[in-house]
């Protein structure tokens, strides 16, 4: 499976890095199977870091071998389990089960508003899930352990717009 990582640098050797921000699936290396989404991520990273070097790193992910060897959780859609998982991670409480890889929808800024309303009791769980299902959610893949990254092999990169 081909996967992508958008950034302001080429990431030939992915690492598990602790983010300063609370992210959907916790600490790790984030990627996606959606190229357009990774390109948008690169633009957002460059805007945040005030740089113009938009880069798309490309990897081959051996998902078949990983499925047999690693602890993987997969959220096919935004459901109650996914919502609780995202809320837990975004509030700084890392997940308690030891997952190597997490697959699932991304809670972008629009979606995060729904998540915040759920956390604050404005929406109950069912209302939040209904609202999330109408959003165009994209997929993300989190590599949470160094072991999981051994199934992710760098194959190249593309320079994106914004380069001088």
PyMOL commands that set and color helices and strands:
alter all, ss='L'
color gray80, all
select helices_A, chain A and resi 35-49+63-69+80-90+109-119+125-133+146-149
alter helices_A, ss='H'
color red, helices_A
select strands_A, chain A and resi 2-7+29-31+55-61+72-74+101-105+139-143+152-159
alter strands_A, ss='S'
color yellow, strands_A
deselect
rebuild
show_as cartoon
